[in-house]
Amino acid sequence: MDINLLSKLLKELLLQNDRVSLPGIGSFISEVAPSVFSDRALVIHPPYRRILFRTSEIWNDELLERYYASINSISLDESKSQIAEFISKVKDELVLKKVVKFPEFGTMKSTEQNDFFFVLEKSVFIYPDSFGLEPIHIKPLLNRGVVEKLTGKPQKIKNQKSINSETVVGKKGKRGRFVLIAIIVFVLALAAGAYVFRKELRPLWEVILYSEDERKLLKMK
């Protein structure tokens, strides 16, 4: 076990888990953070995983030991022993030098009171579900934008022809007179036809105007 391998294993485990123990020191907590502005609001970063380190999370989930055992084909007890020995050296270095660098992952630091905390590298852990989205750089406008003010006055519509109400009424009146004349002509033509063909239409008129008994009386006369 060395610090490079430890950093690699922690990064891989945190991509799949929300919590990974660092036995004897604390635990890394992974949280999904939304898109954020940075660099004076000139860059939009896509969603990412925010890594916190909590010394209060002391119970061991054994994810690190089990993963180390699987990739090295050793027993879980042997894995625990090797990791515990290496982490003990990390703690001693933190107390002595106050800083331990985790390559391509972050930096573990210690205060004067030997309280440990972790600082994640900025380039680590773009959220996988962001599908490779990259930071977007925003270019500020050199000149202030101008907002057009509404005056409240109605605007004229070009090429709009005015509508003469008298013309519309006149057209409707002509149409109505034409329909009335057509009805009168039809009625007169119907009456004339009935007069000319009165003999031929007499049986039809009798059926319409008289009952069956009355038609029999008319035939007897």
Secondary structure, 3 states (H helix, E strand, C coil): CCHHHHHHHHHHHHHHCCEEEECCCEEEEEEEECCEEECCCCEEECCEEEEEEECCCCCCCCHHHHHHHHHHCCCHHHHHHHHHHHHHHHHHHHHHHCEEEECCCEEEEECCCCCEEEEECCCCCECHHHCCCCCEECCCCCCCCCCCCCCCCCCCCCCCCCCCHHHHHHHHHHHHHHHHHHHHHHHHHHHHHHHHCCCCCHHHHHHHHCCHHHHHHHHHC
